[in-house]
Amino acid sequence: MPKPPKAPSIEDLLKSKPPVGSATAPPLASGGVAVGSSATGDELEEKMGDIKLHELEGIARDKAAATGLPYMVLRGFAIMPEAIALVPREISRSLHLVAFLQSGSEIRLATYQPSAEVDAFVKKLGEDQHAHTALYLVSEDSIIAGQKIYDTLPETKEVIYGYRIEEKDLEKFAKEISSFEDLQKKVASVNTTDLLTLIIGAGLQSKASDIHVEAEEADVKVRFRIDGILQDAAKLPRESWKQVIGRLKLLAGVKINVEDVPQDGRITIYLAKEKIDIRVSFLPTAFGESVVMRLLRPTAIALEFDKLGVRGVALERLTRQIDRPNGMIITTGPTGSGKTTTLYAILKKLNLPGVKIITLEDPIEYKLEGINQSQVEHDKHYDFAQGLRSILRQDPDVVMVGEIRDLETADIAIQAALTGHLVVSTIHTNSAAGAIPRFLSMGVKPFLLTPALNAVIGQRLVRRLCTDCKVPATLSTEQSEQIKKILGRLPPTEVTKIDLNNLKFMGPGQGCETCHHLGFKGRVGIYEIFTMNKDIEKVIVSAEISEYQIQELAVKDGMVTMAQDGLLKALDGLTSVEEVLEVVNVDRE
């Protein structure tokens, strides 16, 4: 029995370069499709003519010599289905890029228009596939002929969903969606490609900070986090999950075939007036992967203190501390309380000609013009402590550290504050007063902390009442007595501004189209700020210290507490009493 012919090697295939216009193709590897060997290739040759093809190949050959890339002819080359599927159709069209060969850990790609975007995609493809990649320069004719294989190979069609989200599609869906009911109706009538555009468009239109897509036993739940609260937005049929998750992974640039380990990706949407970054997290769960998309919109954050809700005594104190040339300003609060936004507002205030500002963040959420921003890379051993050391060698005036979470970072930050730098950072505690015991529990020396620390900000976020449908609120007797007790302890300069015997508050109404029938729209911060003084310094350096002692001394020094600040905002109709009482610890008042 005769032996089957030996399959050609990579080198044999790459050396097989038929003359331009020749109908002879190199031998096909198993399952390969010869570029230009179909009827469509013959039609293309008839239109262009042999002379035109020779001219195009000559131009490509000269361009390859100028750019230093290897040159080849794809027409007649046997492209494997596994190779063509490595580059999604839409990416192939936008980058003029085709993967024409895959063998083991070797991937070969071709383009007629080299660019930084092409290089970035080729590099990322190699990293994702754990393969060596090589880029070849070919003619436009070769790319066009190669791209026709997308239509002739059904094996690749289920893999390629596309990667772009067009602004016109986002705007179209935003106009059609005015409520979650509208979203649910629309979800049932669109294909997978439009489905993700629809969900993201609805999330942007409703000012959601996060979009959750969660696989459950019976269906797939879509939830939006609006003003800090998760709202059920829509349900998807369970049978659509594989297509949805595949599309999401392509958009986010993560591995499609990996389902049992967490993955993180990123989607960037370029709109006419802004660029929206979406951080995407994939997490394996019992019924499939859970996906959370964090929508980062630079234009959506307010960086002015009055818009954030910093006012009155708190604003006066913070402004004085910002004007100091050195020391530390620390913001405190749980995750999602707006600490980073407050730091950005401080940096914006300090961002003046002649002032060098460097940040160390994990991750960089918003790009700030005129400020040098550096991102922590834990897998490359570039953490807060190491990054802070490097930053200080860059001769900054102001340093922002995303978070102080260990003694090493705390010590470096304190030394920087003592040697002429203004350092702003965050720490996880429940109140401003809690920052001091937290530092000491890390092992920070009290005699170094007291001269370095300028101010500590405690904060929370509460939902704003919808201005179109808010209504007067009726409080219970117990609530009224509690509120009078809290507000009665305001500093003398503040308590005289209100009438404790005639307190009027507003609450959420039935909801309207403006607030998506939630009764609230947007959020505002409530704050407490204490600054270092001699009494607090004495307590810090003493053997015994507690958060309650610091709190009492700060209040004695004129600090308006978070609860008081929140209730003052409720008196102004910005939020409701219930919102304030839910997020602050009134037992301390």
URFENJO-V445517 format. One record per pair of residues at least 4 apart in sequence whose ideal C-beta (glycine too) atoms are under 7 Angstrom apart, sorted by sequence separation. I is the first residue (numbers start at 1). J is the second residue. D is the distance in Angstrom with one decimal. If there is no record, write none. Layout:
i: (I	I)
j: (J	J)
d: (D	D)
//
This chain:
i: (8	10	11	12	18	28	37	39	40	41	42	43	44	48	49	50	51	52	53	54	55	56	57	58	59	60	61	62	63	79	81	87	88	89	90	91	114	116	117	118	119	120	121	122	123	124	125	138	140	141	142	143	148	149	156	165	167	168	169	170	171	172	173	178	180	181	182	183	186	190	191	194	195	196	197	198	199	200	201	202	216	225	236	240	241	242	243	244	245	246	247	248	271	285	304	310	311	313	314	315	316	317	318	319	333	338	339	340	341	342	343	344	345	346	347	351	382	383	384	385	386	387	388	405	406	407	408	409	410	411	412	413	414	415	417	430	434	435	436	437	438	440	444	445	446	448	449	466	475	477	478	479	480	481	482	483	484	490	491	492	511	515	532	534	535	536	537	538	545	547	548	549	550	551	552	553	555	560	561	562	563	564	565	566	567	568	570	575	577	578	579	580	8	36	48	64	79	87	92	102	126	138	165	177	190	203	215	216	225	226	249	258	270	271	284	285	302	305	306	310	350	368	377	378	381	382	391	404	416	429	439	444	465	475	490	512	515	532	540	554	560	569	570	575	581	18	28	64	91	92	126	150	176	177	214	250	283	302	333	351	367	376	404	417	429	440	511	515	539	555	569	570	18	64	101	111	126	213	214	223	224	249	268	269	282	283	350	376	416	488	511	514	570	99	100	125	187	190	203	223	236	255	310	321	331	376	391	401	427	511	25	100	177	213	223	224	254	268	269	282	364	404	429	566	16	61	87	99	100	176	223	246	305	347	413	439	509	539	570	60	87	98	122	187	200	212	221	222	254	266	267	280	281	331	364	376	427	487	508	539	25	87	97	98	186	199	222	253	266	331	359	361	363	401	413	488	508	13	86	109	122	211	222	252	253	266	267	280	362	374	388	487	567	97	221	222	252	266	357	358	359	360	361	362	536	539	566	84	96	210	220	252	265	278	279	357	359	361	57	83	86	95	96	208	209	219	220	251	264	278	358	360	484	83	96	208	219	264	278	279	329	374	384	399	536	563	83	107	206	208	212	219	220	278	384	535	566	8	83	107	183	207	219	263	276	277	351	384	82	206	218	262	276	351	483	8	79	80	86	97	203	220	262	276	347	388	404	435	563	7	80	95	107	262	344	399	401	403	562	7	77	95	114	199	261	274	385	389	403	404	563	21	97	107	109	111	173	220	260	274	322	344	347	360	385	388	392	397	398	399	400	401	402	432	530	533	105	106	112	173	177	259	274	340	384	388	396	397	400	432	74	95	105	106	107	108	109	110	111	112	215	432	563	105	109	112	170	174	322	360	385	431	530	108	110	112	169	173	177	252	254	322	360	561	21	173	410	530	91	174	259	414	475	529	112	161	162	170	174	202	360	528	21	110	111	161	165	248	410	472	473	528	20	110	308	358	411	418	473	528	20	170	308	410	414	418	472	473	528	165	407	414	417	471	527	74	358	406	407	470	471	526	20	308	407	470	528	551	358	414	470	471	527	35	36	37	86	356	357	470	526	35	36	301	305	356	357	360	362	469	526	35	303	304	356	357	358	359	360	361	465	469	34	35	303	355	360	466	469	245	248	355	465	469	526	34	35	245	468	33	69	98	303	524	32	33	100	466	468	469	32	67	96	187	241	32	98	192	350	466	29	31	98	187	195	466	26	28	31	183	184	469	524	25	26	29	183	184	192	196	347	524	26	60	192	196	20	180	347	466	22	180	193	466	526	17	92	192	196	465	466	17	464	343	463	464	14	18	464	464	463	464	89	462	461	462	72	74	461	462	13	71	73	84	301	505	69	70	71	72	75	84	459	460	494	505	69	75	79	459	491	506	69	74	298	459	503	508	73	84	296	298	458	491	507	67	75	79	215	217	296	457	458	490	506	74	85	89	216	505	74	81	84	88	90	91	215	457	505	64	89	90	215	498	63	81	85	88	90	215	455	456	490	81	88	215	455	214	455	60	454	486	487	60	213	346	454	486	60	453	212	487	343	486	57	210	211	450	56	210	343	56	210	211	483	56	161	210	328	161	209	340	163	208	339	450	13	53	163	161	328	327	450	10	204	326	449	450	203	10	48	207	326	334	446	447	483	325	326	327	328	329	330	331	332	446	10	326	330	432	325	330	332	432	324	432	479	332	332	486	489	44	332	460	475	332	470	473	486	41	165	167	436	458	462	473	482	167	330	440	40	228	437	465	36	436	437	465	35	437	464	465	35	464	465	463	434	462	35	38	433	436	342	33	431	463	342	433	462	433	462	33	33	339	431	338	433	462	337	432	337	338	460	328	332	337	460	327	328	329	332	333	327	328	329	330	331	332	333	128	327	330	333	331	124	324	321	321	318	317	430	88	313	313	338	321	318	317	314	317	309	310	314	309	308	309	310	309	228	228	227	313	314	313	312	314	309	226	227	227	228	227	206	178	179	179)
j: (12	14	15	16	22	32	41	43	44	45	46	47	48	52	53	54	55	56	57	58	59	60	61	62	63	64	65	66	67	83	85	91	92	93	94	95	118	120	121	122	123	124	125	126	127	128	129	142	144	145	146	147	152	153	160	169	171	172	173	174	175	176	177	182	184	185	186	187	190	194	195	198	199	200	201	202	203	204	205	206	220	229	240	244	245	246	247	248	249	250	251	252	275	289	308	314	315	317	318	319	320	321	322	323	337	342	343	344	345	346	347	348	349	350	351	355	386	387	388	389	390	391	392	409	410	411	412	413	414	415	416	417	418	419	421	434	438	439	440	441	442	444	448	449	450	452	453	470	479	481	482	483	484	485	486	487	488	494	495	496	515	519	536	538	539	540	541	542	549	551	552	553	554	555	556	557	559	564	565	566	567	568	569	570	571	572	574	579	581	582	583	584	13	41	53	69	84	92	97	107	131	143	170	182	195	208	220	221	230	231	254	263	275	276	289	290	307	310	311	315	355	373	382	383	386	387	396	409	421	434	444	449	470	480	495	517	520	537	545	559	565	574	575	580	586	24	34	70	97	98	132	156	182	183	220	256	289	308	339	357	373	382	410	423	435	446	517	521	545	561	575	576	25	71	108	118	133	220	221	230	231	256	275	276	289	290	357	383	423	495	518	521	577	107	108	133	195	198	211	231	244	263	318	329	339	384	399	409	435	519	34	109	186	222	232	233	263	277	278	291	373	413	438	575	26	71	97	109	110	186	233	256	315	357	423	449	519	549	580	71	98	109	133	198	211	223	232	233	265	277	278	291	292	342	375	387	438	498	519	550	37	99	109	110	198	211	234	265	278	343	371	373	375	413	425	500	520	26	99	122	135	224	235	265	266	279	280	293	375	387	401	500	580	111	235	236	266	280	371	372	373	374	375	376	550	553	580	99	111	225	235	267	280	293	294	372	374	376	73	99	102	111	112	224	225	235	236	267	280	294	374	376	500	100	113	225	236	281	295	296	346	391	401	416	553	580	101	125	224	226	230	237	238	296	402	553	584	27	102	126	202	226	238	282	295	296	370	403	102	226	238	282	296	371	503	29	100	101	107	118	224	241	283	297	368	409	425	456	584	29	102	117	129	284	366	421	423	425	584	30	100	118	137	222	284	297	408	412	426	427	586	45	121	131	133	135	197	244	284	298	346	368	371	384	409	412	416	421	422	423	424	425	426	456	554	557	130	131	137	198	202	284	299	365	409	413	421	422	425	457	100	121	131	132	133	134	135	136	137	138	241	458	589	132	136	139	197	201	349	387	412	458	557	136	138	140	197	201	205	280	282	350	388	589	50	202	439	559	121	204	289	444	505	559	143	192	193	201	205	233	391	559	53	142	143	193	197	280	442	504	505	560	53	143	341	391	444	451	506	561	54	204	342	444	448	452	506	507	562	200	442	449	452	506	562	110	394	442	443	506	507	562	57	345	444	507	565	588	396	452	508	509	565	74	75	76	125	395	396	509	565	75	76	341	345	396	397	400	402	509	566	76	344	345	397	398	399	400	401	402	506	510	76	77	345	397	402	508	511	288	291	398	508	512	569	78	79	289	512	78	114	143	348	569	78	79	146	512	514	515	79	114	143	234	288	80	146	240	398	514	78	80	147	236	244	515	76	78	81	233	234	519	574	76	77	80	234	235	243	247	398	575	78	112	244	248	73	233	400	519	76	234	247	520	580	72	147	247	251	520	521	73	520	400	520	521	72	76	522	523	523	524	150	523	523	524	136	138	525	526	78	136	138	149	366	570	135	136	137	138	141	150	525	526	560	571	136	142	146	526	558	573	137	142	366	527	571	576	142	153	365	367	527	560	576	137	145	149	285	287	366	527	528	560	576	145	156	160	287	576	146	153	156	160	162	163	287	529	577	137	162	163	288	571	137	155	159	162	164	289	529	530	564	156	163	290	530	290	531	137	531	563	564	138	291	424	532	564	139	532	292	567	424	567	139	292	293	532	139	293	426	140	294	295	567	141	246	295	413	247	295	426	250	295	426	537	101	141	251	250	417	417	540	101	295	417	540	541	295	103	141	300	420	428	540	541	577	420	421	422	423	424	425	426	427	541	106	422	426	528	422	427	429	529	422	530	577	431	432	586	589	145	434	562	577	435	573	576	589	145	269	271	540	562	566	577	586	272	435	545	148	336	545	573	145	545	546	574	145	547	574	575	146	575	576	575	547	575	149	152	547	550	457	149	547	579	459	550	579	551	580	152	153	459	551	459	554	583	459	554	460	461	583	452	456	461	584	452	453	454	457	458	453	454	455	456	457	458	459	255	454	457	460	459	253	454	454	455	455	455	585	250	491	494	525	531	529	529	527	531	524	525	529	525	525	526	527	527	461	463	463	558	560	560	560	565	569	518	520	522	523	523	516	513	516	517)
d: (3.9	6.2	6.2	6.5	4.2	4.3	6.0	6.5	6.5	6.5	6.5	6.6	6.3	4.3	7.0	6.4	6.5	6.4	6.3	6.3	6.5	6.4	6.2	6.5	6.2	6.3	6.7	6.5	6.2	5.9	6.3	5.5	6.8	6.5	6.2	5.7	5.7	6.3	6.4	6.3	6.2	6.3	6.1	6.6	6.6	6.1	6.0	3.8	6.3	6.2	6.2	6.2	6.6	5.4	5.8	6.8	6.3	6.3	6.4	6.1	6.6	6.7	6.0	5.5	6.4	6.6	6.2	6.3	6.4	4.0	6.7	5.8	6.4	6.2	5.9	6.3	6.4	6.4	6.2	6.1	6.8	6.9	5.4	5.5	6.0	6.2	6.3	6.3	6.3	6.5	6.4	6.1	7.0	6.5	7.0	5.5	5.0	6.3	6.2	6.1	6.7	6.6	6.2	6.6	3.4	6.0	6.6	6.4	6.5	6.6	6.4	6.3	6.7	6.4	5.9	6.7	5.8	6.6	6.0	6.8	6.7	6.2	6.6	6.6	6.9	6.0	6.6	6.2	6.2	6.3	6.4	6.5	6.3	6.1	6.2	5.4	6.0	6.4	6.5	6.0	6.9	6.0	6.8	6.8	6.4	6.1	5.7	5.9	4.2	6.4	6.3	6.2	6.4	6.4	6.5	6.1	5.7	4.2	6.9	6.7	5.8	6.1	5.8	6.5	6.9	6.3	6.5	6.3	6.2	6.2	6.3	6.4	6.1	6.3	6.2	6.4	5.3	4.9	6.9	6.1	6.4	6.3	6.6	6.4	6.5	6.8	6.9	4.7	6.2	6.1	6.8	6.2	5.3	3.4	5.7	5.1	5.6	4.9	5.6	5.2	5.4	6.3	6.6	4.8	5.2	4.2	5.4	5.8	5.3	5.4	5.0	6.3	5.5	6.5	5.7	4.8	3.6	4.1	6.3	4.9	5.9	6.7	4.3	6.1	6.9	5.7	6.2	5.1	4.4	3.4	4.4	5.2	4.1	4.9	4.0	6.7	6.1	6.4	6.2	4.2	5.3	4.3	5.3	6.4	6.1	5.2	6.1	6.8	6.8	5.9	6.6	6.2	6.7	5.1	6.9	6.7	6.3	5.8	5.4	6.1	6.8	6.1	5.1	4.7	5.3	6.5	3.4	4.2	5.5	6.7	5.4	6.2	6.7	3.5	4.0	5.4	3.9	6.5	4.8	4.9	5.3	4.8	6.4	4.4	5.0	4.7	6.4	5.9	5.3	6.8	5.7	6.3	5.2	6.2	5.8	6.1	6.6	5.7	4.6	6.4	6.5	6.6	6.2	5.7	4.3	6.2	5.8	6.7	5.5	4.9	4.2	6.9	6.5	5.6	5.6	4.8	4.3	5.6	7.0	5.7	5.1	6.0	5.0	6.9	3.4	5.2	5.7	4.9	5.6	6.3	5.8	5.9	5.8	5.8	5.1	5.6	5.9	5.4	5.7	6.4	6.5	6.6	5.1	6.7	6.9	4.3	6.9	4.8	4.2	6.6	4.1	6.5	4.8	5.1	4.9	6.1	5.8	6.5	2.8	6.7	5.5	4.8	6.0	5.3	5.9	6.4	4.4	5.0	6.8	6.2	6.3	6.3	5.4	5.9	6.2	6.1	6.1	6.3	4.2	5.8	5.5	5.9	7.0	2.8	6.7	5.9	6.1	5.2	6.8	6.0	6.0	6.3	5.7	4.7	5.9	6.5	6.3	6.6	4.6	4.5	4.7	5.2	5.8	3.9	6.3	6.5	3.5	6.2	5.4	4.0	6.8	5.5	4.5	5.1	4.3	6.8	6.5	6.9	6.4	4.7	6.5	6.8	5.6	3.8	5.2	4.8	3.9	5.0	7.0	6.7	6.7	6.5	5.4	5.8	4.6	5.9	6.4	5.5	5.7	6.7	6.7	6.9	6.0	6.0	5.2	6.6	5.4	6.7	5.8	5.2	6.8	6.4	6.3	7.0	6.9	5.0	6.1	5.6	4.2	6.7	5.0	6.5	5.3	4.4	6.6	4.4	5.3	6.8	5.2	5.9	6.4	6.3	6.9	6.1	6.5	6.5	4.8	6.7	6.6	5.8	5.6	5.4	5.2	5.5	6.4	6.3	5.1	4.6	4.5	5.5	6.0	5.9	6.4	7.0	6.5	5.5	6.7	6.7	4.9	6.5	6.1	5.2	6.7	6.0	6.9	6.7	4.2	6.3	5.1	5.2	5.4	6.7	6.8	4.8	6.5	6.6	6.4	6.8	5.5	6.4	6.0	6.6	6.1	6.2	4.7	4.7	5.7	6.9	4.8	5.0	5.0	4.1	6.8	4.3	3.6	5.7	6.8	6.4	6.7	4.8	4.8	6.4	5.0	6.4	4.5	6.6	6.5	6.8	6.8	6.2	6.1	6.2	4.6	5.7	4.8	5.2	5.4	4.5	6.7	5.7	5.6	3.4	5.2	5.8	7.0	5.9	6.5	5.1	5.7	4.4	6.1	4.7	6.8	6.5	4.4	4.7	4.9	3.9	6.2	4.1	6.5	6.5	6.0	6.5	4.2	6.6	6.3	4.7	6.7	7.0	6.2	6.7	6.7	6.7	5.3	6.6	5.8	4.2	4.1	6.9	6.0	5.8	5.4	6.5	7.0	6.0	5.3	6.9	5.4	7.0	4.5	6.4	4.9	6.9	6.8	4.9	6.9	6.5	5.6	4.9	5.5	6.7	6.6	5.2	5.3	5.2	6.1	3.4	4.6	6.4	4.6	6.5	4.1	6.7	6.5	5.9	5.8	6.7	4.4	4.7	6.1	5.0	5.0	5.9	6.8	6.8	6.5	6.5	4.4	4.5	6.4	4.4	5.6	5.3	4.3	6.9	6.4	6.7	6.5	5.7	4.6	5.7	5.6	5.5	6.0	5.0	6.9	7.0	4.9	3.8	3.9	6.2	5.7	6.9	5.1	4.4	5.8	4.1	5.2	4.3	5.7	6.5	5.9	5.3	4.7	4.9	6.1	7.0	6.1	7.0	5.8	6.3	6.0	4.4	6.4	5.5	5.7	5.9	5.2	7.0	6.6	5.8	4.6	6.4	3.5	5.8	6.4	6.6	4.6	6.7	6.3	5.8	5.4	4.9	5.7	5.3	4.0	6.8	5.3	5.9	5.5	6.3	6.4	6.3	6.6	3.8	6.6	4.5	5.9	5.8	4.7	6.6	5.6	4.0	6.8	6.4	5.0	7.0	4.2	5.4	7.0	6.4	6.2	6.3	6.2	6.4	6.5	5.1	6.0	5.8	6.9	6.7	6.7	6.0	6.8	6.5	5.8	5.4	6.7	6.2	4.6	5.3	6.2	5.7	3.8	6.1	6.7	4.9	4.3	6.0	5.5	5.3	5.0	6.5	4.6	6.2	5.1	5.2	5.7	5.9	6.7	6.9	6.9	5.2	6.5	5.3	6.1	5.2	5.5	6.2	6.7	6.8	5.3	5.4	6.3	6.6	6.4	5.9	6.3	6.8	4.7	4.5	4.1	3.5	4.9	4.9	6.6	6.3	6.3	6.5	5.5	6.8	6.8	6.7	4.8	6.3	5.5	5.8	6.6	5.4	6.5	6.2	4.4	6.6	6.8	6.3	4.3	4.5	5.6	6.9	5.3	5.1	5.7	4.6	4.1	5.8	4.6	5.0	5.3	4.0	6.8	5.2	3.2	6.5	6.1	4.8	5.0	6.6	5.8	6.6	5.9	5.8	5.7	6.2	5.8	6.8	6.9	4.9	4.7	6.2	6.6	5.4	6.4	5.9	4.3	5.5	6.4	6.0	3.9	5.5	5.4	5.8	5.3	6.2	5.2	5.9	4.3	6.6	4.4	6.6	6.8	6.4	5.4	6.9	5.9	5.2	6.1	6.8	6.6	4.3	6.1	7.0	5.6	6.3	4.4	4.5	6.8	6.2	5.8	5.2	4.5	5.1	5.3	6.5	6.6	6.0	6.4	6.4	6.1	5.3	6.9	7.0	5.0	6.8	5.0	6.1	6.7	7.0	5.8	6.3	4.8	4.8	5.8	4.9	5.5	4.7	6.3	5.6	6.9	5.1	6.5	5.7	4.5	6.6	6.9	5.4	6.4	6.8	5.8	6.6	6.8	6.7	6.6	6.0	6.3	5.1	6.8	6.3	4.6	6.0	5.3	5.0	6.0	5.7	6.1	6.6	6.7	6.3	5.5	6.8	5.6	6.4	6.4	6.6	4.8	6.8	6.9	6.8	4.7	5.5	5.8	6.0	5.4	6.0	6.1	6.4	4.8	4.7	6.9	6.7	4.8	5.3	6.4	5.5	6.8	5.5	6.4	3.8	4.3	4.1	6.0	6.4	6.5	6.7	6.8	5.9	6.1	5.8	5.5	7.0	5.2	5.0	4.4	5.3	6.3	5.7	6.2	6.3	5.1	5.6	6.7	6.3	6.9	5.9	5.1	4.9	4.5	5.1	4.8	5.8	3.7	7.0	6.1	6.4	6.8	5.9	4.6	4.3	6.7	6.6	6.8	6.0	6.8	6.8	5.4	6.3	5.7	4.9	4.8	5.6	4.2	6.9	4.7	3.9	5.0	6.5	5.7	6.8	5.9	6.9	4.6	6.4	6.2	5.2	6.7	6.7	6.8	6.9	5.7	6.5	6.4	5.0	5.9	5.9	6.2	6.7)
//
